[in-house]
Amino acid sequence: MQKSETGTAGSDAGKTNVPSRKGRVGAISLPEVPIEAVKIKEHAVTFDDITSEDEFGRIFDSFKDCQVVLIGDGTHGTSEFYTARATITQRLISHHSFNVVAVEADFPDAEYIDRYVRQRPPPEMRRIPSKEEFEPFRRFPTWMWRNKEVQAFIEWLRNYNASKRGHDERKLTSFFGLDLYSLGASLRAVIDYLEVVNPQLAEKARERYGHIEPWIEEPTAYGLASLHFDMSACEREATQMLKELLEQRLELMSHKYDGEEFHSAEQNAALVADAEAYYRAMFKQDENSWNLRDKHMFSTLKRIIDTKGKDTKVVIWAHNSHCGDARDTSMGWKRGELNIGQLCREHFGQDHVGIIGFGTETGTVAAARNWDGDMVPMKVNPSRNDSFEHLFHLSGLPRAFLDLREGMLDEELRKNLMKVRLERFIGVVYKPATERWSHYSSAKLSRQFDAYVWIENTHHVEDLVEHEPKTPLAFNETYPFGL
């Protein structure tokens, strides 16, 4: 890790040897590189090995006092982003007492992983589904979490937790999902839980959820149907089920093992209610389904912290579009959208939240050509000339970290990065031919993020290779990535 340097002298002062794609060969000189690119080269911290906690991970020690650190990514299928994010998280867990990893994934799927990394089997008489009945992260886009990079982090987390077991169980790090697409799995999880602790309430749950159960395999069809039919009974019953669960909180939590198990049921019941509202909103112009989704993510985060205690410190993994403060993007000022990054800053205070973004120039990305399509490794277009990515490309730095916080960066550069430019967002679908309209939005980078990680050339995530676990399984454990 080293501070980048830009040499200037004599008649060449103010110029740089940074390459430009617009340059010509011969007597005509290269066009002047933007001052922002020159200053990025001057002030950025460079690194090589994104797997090294000592070289790369410790760059992020300045975020150690935050309660929440959100680590974004510029795509949902870039290997280097996942690997770097894992290294940062490992550093925050092992050196700075962060004890929750919360990801842009469905809650039941992530809980399956949590049971594995904390060796947290279900309580007596409570059965978790077999792999034949339920396997985590099998919903589109499967590659987003079922990849080698995530698998390696999960194995690290299990081993880390095992090293703490027997000393202080509170230091074990949990793995939670924040998203709301698991309508069917969450509905079944609530009933399965209640069958053990309160069979009468389980029967009532079956009755209440009966209104929405026919739609759980195709929830988008439920949203379409809500345009033509009265679905108020589904909304009412899902909300009432959550209310009844909360009303019996003390009784249900009195069962052995049931502090965490009740939290899981509560979260799944909240998910059913929020998912019902989300799918109804998808097809209505007067409701913003994006906002419902990110509000659900934030309420899930708060519920996790309330359950685990005020000293809880959380690392969030999600896309840049969810992490970077929406108020400083066209998402917020044009479309009226908010996101979990904005909500965290508003609730916890900006000094207690760190937001880290990632970007790349080109390479390959794992994505689908259309929603619900197969994953295809695709070449990423070079960035547009009017984008933040292009400034970092012009800096000539292959890998760089820029702390964007006030007092941590040259003030002229920080203010220049507040000026509106385009920023690229590649999700689970990538359409290179229409990239300007499909994947770019306007932003103010140094207000949107607290730090930015640049990796010039990147590669797509690697498919998960299923194998037997490296560490022994306890009784009643299921390996989430096994054969």
C-alpha positions as CSV (number, residue, x, y, z in Angstrom):
1,M,0.0,0.0,0.0
2,Q,1.4,3.4,-0.9
3,K,0.4,6.9,-1.6
4,S,0.4,7.7,-5.3
5,E,2.7,10.5,-6.7
6,T,2.4,12.8,-9.6
7,G,5.6,14.4,-10.8
8,T,5.5,17.9,-12.3
9,A,8.5,20.1,-13.2
10,G,9.6,23.0,-15.5
11,S,7.6,23.6,-18.6
12,D,5.7,20.4,-18.0
13,A,4.2,21.7,-14.7
14,G,0.5,21.0,-14.4
15,K,0.7,18.2,-17.0
16,T,0.9,14.5,-16.4
17,N,2.0,11.4,-18.3
18,V,-1.4,9.8,-17.6
19,P,-2.6,8.2,-20.8
20,S,-5.7,9.4,-22.6
21,R,-7.9,7.4,-25.0
22,K,-8.3,10.6,-27.0
23,G,-4.6,11.2,-27.7
24,R,-3.0,11.1,-31.1
25,V,0.4,9.8,-32.1
26,G,3.0,12.2,-33.6
27,A,3.6,15.9,-33.2
28,I,0.1,16.7,-31.9
29,S,0.2,16.6,-28.1
30,L,-2.3,14.7,-25.9
31,P,-5.3,16.8,-24.7
32,E,-4.9,18.0,-21.2
33,V,-6.1,15.6,-18.6
34,P,-8.8,16.9,-16.3
35,I,-7.5,18.3,-13.0
36,E,-9.6,15.8,-11.1
37,A,-7.8,12.9,-12.7
38,V,-4.4,14.5,-11.9
39,K,-5.4,15.0,-8.2
40,I,-6.8,11.5,-7.9
41,K,-3.4,10.2,-9.0
42,E,-1.8,12.5,-6.4
43,H,-4.0,11.7,-3.4
44,A,-5.2,8.1,-3.8
45,V,-3.7,5.3,-1.9
46,T,-2.7,2.4,-4.2
47,F,-2.7,-1.3,-3.4
48,D,-2.0,-4.6,-5.1
49,D,-3.3,-7.6,-3.2
50,I,-7.0,-7.4,-2.4
51,T,-6.8,-10.6,-0.3
52,S,-4.3,-9.2,2.2
53,E,-5.7,-7.8,5.4
54,D,-2.3,-6.2,6.1
55,E,-1.9,-4.4,2.8
56,F,-5.5,-3.8,1.7
57,G,-7.8,-4.5,4.7
58,R,-6.0,-2.1,7.1
59,I,-6.7,0.9,4.7
60,F,-10.3,0.7,6.2
61,D,-9.3,0.9,9.8
62,S,-10.5,4.5,9.9
63,F,-14.1,3.1,9.8
64,K,-13.5,1.1,13.0
65,D,-15.7,3.4,15.1
66,C,-18.8,3.3,12.8
67,Q,-21.8,1.3,14.0
68,V,-22.7,0.5,10.4
69,V,-20.4,0.2,7.4
70,L,-22.0,-0.3,4.0
71,I,-19.8,-1.8,1.3
72,G,-21.3,-1.4,-2.2
73,D,-20.4,-2.8,-5.5
74,G,-20.7,-1.4,-9.0
75,T,-22.0,-4.7,-10.4
76,H,-23.6,-7.9,-9.0
77,G,-21.1,-10.1,-10.7
78,T,-17.5,-8.9,-10.4
79,S,-15.0,-11.2,-8.6
80,E,-12.7,-8.5,-7.4
81,F,-15.5,-6.6,-5.8
82,Y,-16.6,-9.7,-3.8
83,T,-13.1,-10.6,-2.8
84,A,-12.2,-7.1,-1.7
85,R,-15.4,-6.7,0.2
86,A,-14.7,-10.0,2.0
87,T,-11.2,-8.8,3.0
88,I,-12.5,-5.5,4.3
89,T,-15.2,-7.3,6.3
90,Q,-12.7,-9.8,7.7
91,R,-10.6,-6.9,8.9
92,L,-13.5,-5.2,10.6
93,I,-14.6,-8.4,12.3
94,S,-11.2,-9.7,13.5
95,H,-9.7,-6.3,14.5
96,H,-12.7,-4.0,15.3
97,S,-15.4,-6.1,16.8
98,F,-18.0,-6.0,14.0
99,N,-20.4,-8.9,14.7
100,V,-23.0,-8.9,12.0
101,V,-22.8,-9.3,8.2
102,A,-26.1,-8.3,6.6
103,V,-26.4,-8.8,2.8
104,E,-28.7,-8.0,0.0
105,A,-30.2,-11.4,0.1
106,D,-33.4,-13.1,1.3
107,F,-33.7,-13.7,5.0
108,P,-34.4,-17.5,5.0
109,D,-31.5,-18.2,2.6
110,A,-29.1,-16.2,4.7
111,E,-30.3,-17.8,7.9
112,Y,-29.4,-21.2,6.4
113,I,-25.9,-19.8,6.1
114,D,-26.0,-18.3,9.6
115,R,-26.8,-21.7,11.1
116,Y,-23.7,-23.0,9.4
117,V,-21.2,-20.3,10.3
118,R,-22.3,-20.1,13.9
119,Q,-22.9,-23.9,14.2
120,R,-26.4,-23.0,15.2
121,P,-28.6,-26.0,14.8
122,P,-32.4,-25.7,15.2
123,P,-33.9,-26.1,18.7
124,E,-35.2,-29.4,19.9
125,M,-38.0,-30.8,17.8
126,R,-37.6,-28.0,15.2
127,R,-36.6,-29.2,11.8
128,I,-34.8,-27.2,9.2
129,P,-35.6,-28.1,5.6
130,S,-33.5,-30.6,3.8
131,K,-31.6,-29.6,0.7
132,E,-34.3,-31.4,-1.3
133,E,-36.9,-29.1,0.2
134,F,-34.9,-25.9,0.3
135,E,-31.5,-24.9,-0.9
136,P,-30.2,-21.3,-0.3
137,F,-29.7,-18.8,-3.1
138,R,-31.4,-20.9,-5.8
139,R,-33.7,-18.0,-6.9
140,F,-32.5,-15.8,-9.8
141,P,-29.9,-14.5,-9.8
142,T,-28.2,-17.6,-8.4
143,W,-24.6,-16.4,-9.1
144,M,-25.0,-13.3,-6.9
145,W,-24.4,-15.4,-3.8
146,R,-23.7,-18.9,-5.0
147,N,-20.1,-18.2,-6.2
148,K,-16.6,-19.1,-5.1
149,E,-15.9,-15.7,-3.6
150,V,-18.8,-15.9,-1.2
151,Q,-18.2,-19.5,-0.4
152,A,-14.6,-18.7,0.6
153,F,-15.8,-15.9,2.9
154,I,-18.4,-18.2,4.5
155,E,-15.8,-20.8,5.2
156,W,-13.5,-18.1,6.8
157,L,-16.4,-16.9,8.9
158,R,-17.2,-20.4,10.2
159,N,-13.6,-21.0,11.1
160,Y,-13.4,-17.5,12.8
161,N,-16.5,-18.2,14.9
162,A,-15.2,-21.7,15.8
163,S,-12.0,-20.0,17.2
164,K,-14.2,-17.9,19.5
165,R,-16.5,-20.6,20.7
166,G,-16.1,-21.4,24.3
167,H,-14.6,-18.0,25.1
168,D,-17.4,-15.4,24.5
169,E,-20.4,-16.6,22.4
170,R,-21.4,-13.0,22.0
171,K,-18.4,-12.4,19.8
172,L,-19.6,-14.9,17.2
173,T,-20.5,-13.1,14.0
174,S,-23.9,-13.5,12.5
175,F,-24.9,-13.6,8.8
176,F,-28.4,-12.1,7.9
177,G,-30.4,-11.3,4.8
178,L,-32.1,-7.9,4.3
179,D,-34.2,-8.5,1.2
180,L,-37.8,-9.3,0.7
181,Y,-38.2,-11.6,-2.3
182,S,-38.7,-14.8,-0.2
183,L,-42.5,-14.6,0.2
184,G,-43.1,-18.4,0.1
185,A,-40.1,-19.5,2.1
186,S,-40.8,-16.9,4.8
187,L,-44.5,-17.8,5.0
188,R,-43.6,-21.5,5.5
189,A,-40.9,-20.6,8.1
190,V,-43.4,-18.7,10.3
191,I,-45.8,-21.7,10.3
192,D,-42.9,-24.2,10.9
193,Y,-41.8,-22.2,13.9
194,L,-45.3,-21.9,15.4
195,E,-46.0,-25.6,15.0
196,V,-43.3,-26.2,17.6
197,V,-44.0,-23.4,20.1
198,N,-47.8,-22.7,19.6
199,P,-49.7,-25.2,17.4
200,Q,-52.9,-23.2,17.8
201,L,-51.3,-20.0,16.5
202,A,-49.8,-22.1,13.7
203,E,-53.3,-23.1,12.6
204,K,-54.3,-19.5,12.7
205,A,-51.3,-18.6,10.6
206,R,-52.3,-21.2,8.0
207,E,-55.7,-19.6,7.9
208,R,-54.5,-16.1,7.6
209,Y,-51.8,-16.8,5.0
210,G,-54.3,-18.9,3.0
211,H,-55.4,-15.8,1.2
212,I,-52.0,-15.2,-0.3
213,E,-50.6,-18.8,-0.5
214,P,-51.9,-19.5,-4.0
215,W,-49.6,-16.8,-5.3
216,I,-46.3,-17.6,-3.5
217,E,-44.7,-19.4,-6.5
218,E,-45.5,-16.4,-8.8
219,P,-45.7,-13.3,-6.6
220,T,-45.4,-11.0,-9.6
221,A,-48.6,-12.5,-10.8
222,Y,-50.1,-11.5,-7.5
223,G,-49.0,-7.9,-8.2
224,L,-50.7,-7.9,-11.6
225,A,-53.9,-9.5,-10.2
226,S,-54.1,-6.7,-7.6
227,L,-54.7,-4.2,-10.5
228,H,-58.0,-6.0,-11.3
229,F,-59.1,-7.6,-8.0
230,D,-59.5,-6.5,-4.4
231,M,-56.5,-7.9,-2.5
232,S,-57.2,-6.1,0.7
233,A,-57.9,-9.4,2.6
234,C,-54.3,-10.5,1.8
235,E,-52.9,-7.3,3.1
236,R,-55.0,-7.3,6.2
237,E,-54.3,-10.9,7.1
238,A,-50.5,-10.7,6.6
239,T,-50.4,-7.5,8.8
240,Q,-52.6,-9.1,11.5
241,M,-50.4,-12.2,11.6
242,L,-47.4,-10.1,12.4
243,K,-49.4,-8.2,15.0
244,E,-50.5,-11.4,16.7
245,L,-47.0,-12.7,16.8
246,L,-45.7,-9.5,18.4
247,E,-48.5,-9.5,20.9
248,Q,-47.4,-13.0,22.1
249,R,-43.7,-12.1,22.1
250,L,-43.1,-12.8,25.8
251,E,-44.9,-16.1,25.8
252,L,-43.1,-17.3,22.6
253,M,-39.7,-16.2,23.7
254,S,-40.0,-18.1,27.0
255,H,-39.5,-21.3,25.1
256,K,-36.0,-22.9,25.3
257,Y,-33.6,-21.6,22.7
258,D,-36.2,-19.1,21.6
259,G,-34.7,-15.6,21.7
260,E,-33.1,-16.0,18.3
261,E,-35.8,-18.3,16.9
262,F,-38.5,-15.8,17.8
263,H,-36.5,-13.1,16.0
264,S,-36.4,-15.3,12.9
265,A,-40.1,-15.8,13.0
266,E,-40.8,-12.1,13.6
267,Q,-38.6,-11.2,10.7
268,N,-40.2,-13.7,8.4
269,A,-43.7,-12.5,9.3
270,A,-42.6,-8.9,8.7
271,L,-41.2,-10.0,5.4
272,V,-44.5,-11.6,4.3
273,A,-46.3,-8.4,5.1
274,D,-43.8,-6.2,3.4
275,A,-43.5,-8.5,0.3
276,E,-47.2,-8.4,-0.1
277,A,-47.2,-4.6,-0.2
278,Y,-44.1,-4.6,-2.5
279,Y,-45.6,-6.9,-5.1
280,R,-48.8,-4.8,-5.1
281,A,-46.8,-1.6,-5.6
282,M,-44.7,-3.0,-8.5
283,F,-47.5,-2.3,-11.0
284,K,-49.0,0.9,-9.6
285,Q,-47.7,4.2,-10.7
286,D,-48.6,6.0,-7.5
287,E,-46.4,3.7,-5.3
288,N,-42.6,3.4,-5.3
289,S,-41.7,-0.3,-4.9
290,W,-38.0,0.6,-4.7
291,N,-38.7,2.6,-1.6
292,L,-40.7,-0.1,0.0
293,R,-37.9,-2.6,-0.6
294,D,-35.2,-0.4,0.9
295,K,-37.4,0.6,3.8
296,H,-37.8,-3.1,4.5
297,M,-34.0,-3.6,4.4
298,F,-33.6,-0.8,6.9
299,S,-36.3,-2.0,9.2
300,T,-34.7,-5.4,9.1
301,L,-31.4,-3.9,10.0
302,K,-32.9,-2.1,13.0
303,R,-34.6,-5.3,14.1
304,I,-31.3,-7.1,14.0
305,I,-29.6,-4.4,16.1
306,D,-32.5,-4.3,18.6
307,T,-32.3,-8.1,19.0
308,K,-28.6,-8.3,19.3
309,G,-28.0,-5.2,21.5
310,K,-26.9,-1.6,21.3
311,D,-23.2,-2.6,20.9
312,T,-23.9,-4.4,17.6
313,K,-21.7,-3.3,14.7
314,V,-22.8,-4.2,11.2
315,V,-21.2,-4.6,7.8
316,I,-23.7,-4.4,4.9
317,W,-23.1,-5.9,1.5
318,A,-25.3,-4.5,-1.2
319,H,-25.1,-2.8,-4.6
320,N,-23.8,0.8,-4.9
321,S,-27.4,1.9,-5.8
322,H,-28.6,0.7,-2.3
323,C,-25.5,1.8,-0.3
324,G,-24.6,5.2,-1.8
325,D,-26.8,8.0,-0.3
326,A,-29.7,8.3,-2.7
327,R,-30.1,12.0,-1.9
328,D,-26.9,12.7,-3.9
329,T,-27.9,10.8,-7.0
330,S,-30.6,11.3,-9.6
331,M,-32.4,8.4,-7.9
332,G,-33.3,10.9,-5.2
333,W,-33.5,14.3,-6.8
334,K,-35.3,13.1,-10.0
335,R,-37.3,10.0,-9.0
336,G,-37.9,10.5,-5.4
337,E,-36.2,7.3,-4.4
338,L,-34.4,6.6,-1.1
339,N,-32.1,3.8,-0.1
340,I,-30.6,2.0,2.9
341,G,-27.5,4.1,2.8
342,Q,-29.5,7.3,3.1
343,L,-31.7,5.9,5.9
344,C,-28.7,4.7,7.9
345,R,-27.1,8.2,7.7
346,E,-30.4,9.8,8.8
347,H,-31.0,7.4,11.7
348,F,-27.6,6.7,13.1
349,G,-25.9,10.0,12.1
350,Q,-23.3,10.5,9.4
351,D,-20.4,10.2,11.8
352,H,-21.5,6.6,12.8
353,V,-22.0,5.3,9.3
354,G,-19.4,4.5,6.6
355,I,-20.3,4.1,3.0
356,I,-17.8,2.5,0.6
357,G,-18.4,2.4,-3.2
358,F,-16.6,0.3,-5.9
359,G,-16.0,1.0,-9.5
360,T,-14.3,-0.4,-12.6
361,E,-13.3,0.6,-16.1
362,T,-13.6,-2.6,-18.1
363,G,-13.2,-6.4,-18.0
364,T,-15.9,-9.0,-17.7
365,V,-19.0,-9.3,-15.5
366,A,-21.4,-12.1,-14.7
367,A,-24.9,-11.0,-15.6
368,A,-28.0,-12.0,-17.5
369,R,-29.2,-10.4,-20.8
370,N,-32.8,-10.3,-19.4
371,W,-34.5,-10.7,-16.1
372,D,-34.7,-14.4,-15.1
373,G,-32.2,-15.3,-17.8
374,D,-29.1,-17.4,-17.6
375,M,-25.8,-16.0,-16.4
376,V,-23.5,-15.1,-19.2
377,P,-19.9,-13.7,-18.7
378,M,-20.0,-10.4,-20.7
379,K,-17.4,-7.8,-21.6
380,V,-17.9,-4.5,-19.8
381,N,-17.8,-1.4,-22.0
382,P,-15.1,1.2,-21.4
383,S,-16.5,4.0,-19.3
384,R,-18.1,7.1,-20.8
385,N,-16.0,10.3,-21.0
386,D,-18.5,12.2,-18.8
387,S,-18.4,9.6,-16.0
388,F,-16.6,9.4,-12.6
389,E,-15.2,6.1,-13.8
390,H,-13.5,7.9,-16.7
391,L,-11.7,10.3,-14.3
392,F,-10.3,7.3,-12.4
393,H,-9.3,5.7,-15.7
394,L,-7.5,8.8,-16.7
395,S,-5.6,8.8,-13.4
396,G,-3.7,5.8,-14.7
397,L,-4.0,4.0,-11.4
398,P,-4.8,0.3,-11.8
399,R,-6.0,-0.1,-8.2
400,A,-6.7,2.8,-5.8
401,F,-8.6,3.9,-2.7
402,L,-9.8,7.4,-2.2
403,D,-11.1,8.6,1.2
404,L,-13.8,11.1,0.3
405,R,-14.6,12.5,3.8
406,E,-14.1,16.1,4.7
407,G,-10.7,16.6,6.2
408,M,-9.4,13.3,4.8
409,L,-9.0,14.5,1.2
410,D,-7.7,17.5,-0.7
411,E,-10.6,20.0,-0.4
412,E,-10.4,21.1,-4.1
413,L,-10.6,17.5,-5.3
414,R,-13.4,16.7,-2.8
415,K,-15.4,19.7,-4.1
416,N,-14.8,18.8,-7.7
417,L,-16.1,15.3,-7.0
418,M,-19.3,16.9,-5.7
419,K,-20.0,18.1,-9.2
420,V,-22.6,16.1,-11.0
421,R,-21.3,13.4,-13.3
422,L,-22.5,10.1,-14.6
423,E,-21.9,6.9,-12.6
424,R,-22.3,3.4,-13.9
425,F,-24.6,0.9,-12.2
426,I,-24.6,-2.7,-13.5
427,G,-27.0,-5.0,-11.7
428,V,-28.0,-8.6,-12.4
429,V,-29.0,-7.6,-16.0
430,Y,-26.4,-6.0,-18.3
431,K,-27.3,-4.4,-21.7
432,P,-24.1,-3.1,-23.2
433,A,-25.8,-1.8,-26.3
434,T,-28.0,0.6,-24.4
435,E,-25.6,1.2,-21.5
436,R,-26.1,5.0,-21.3
437,W,-29.8,4.7,-20.6
438,S,-29.8,1.3,-18.9
439,H,-26.8,1.6,-16.5
440,Y,-25.8,5.3,-15.9
441,S,-27.3,7.7,-13.5
442,S,-26.1,11.1,-12.3
443,A,-24.4,11.5,-8.9
444,K,-22.2,13.6,-6.6
445,L,-19.5,11.0,-5.8
446,S,-17.9,12.6,-2.7
447,R,-21.3,13.1,-1.0
448,Q,-22.8,9.8,-2.1
449,F,-19.9,7.8,-0.6
450,D,-17.4,8.2,2.2
451,A,-14.7,6.3,0.3
452,Y,-14.3,4.8,-3.2
453,V,-12.3,1.8,-4.3
454,W,-11.2,1.7,-8.0
455,I,-10.1,-1.5,-9.8
456,E,-9.3,-0.7,-13.4
457,N,-9.6,-4.3,-14.9
458,T,-12.0,-6.8,-13.3
459,H,-13.3,-10.3,-14.0
460,H,-16.6,-12.1,-13.5
461,V,-17.4,-14.1,-10.4
462,E,-16.6,-17.8,-10.6
463,D,-19.3,-20.5,-10.5
464,L,-19.7,-22.3,-7.2
465,V,-18.1,-25.7,-7.1
466,E,-20.1,-27.9,-4.8
467,H,-18.1,-30.1,-2.5
468,E,-18.1,-31.6,0.9
469,P,-17.3,-29.2,3.9
470,K,-13.8,-28.6,4.9
471,T,-14.7,-28.6,8.6
472,P,-16.7,-31.4,10.4
473,L,-20.5,-30.9,10.7
474,A,-22.2,-31.2,14.0
475,F,-25.3,-33.3,14.6
476,N,-28.4,-31.9,12.7
477,E,-26.2,-29.5,10.6
478,T,-26.6,-29.1,6.8
479,Y,-23.8,-27.9,4.6
480,P,-25.2,-25.1,2.4
481,F,-22.7,-25.6,-0.5
482,G,-22.5,-29.4,-0.5
483,L,-23.2,-32.0,-3.0
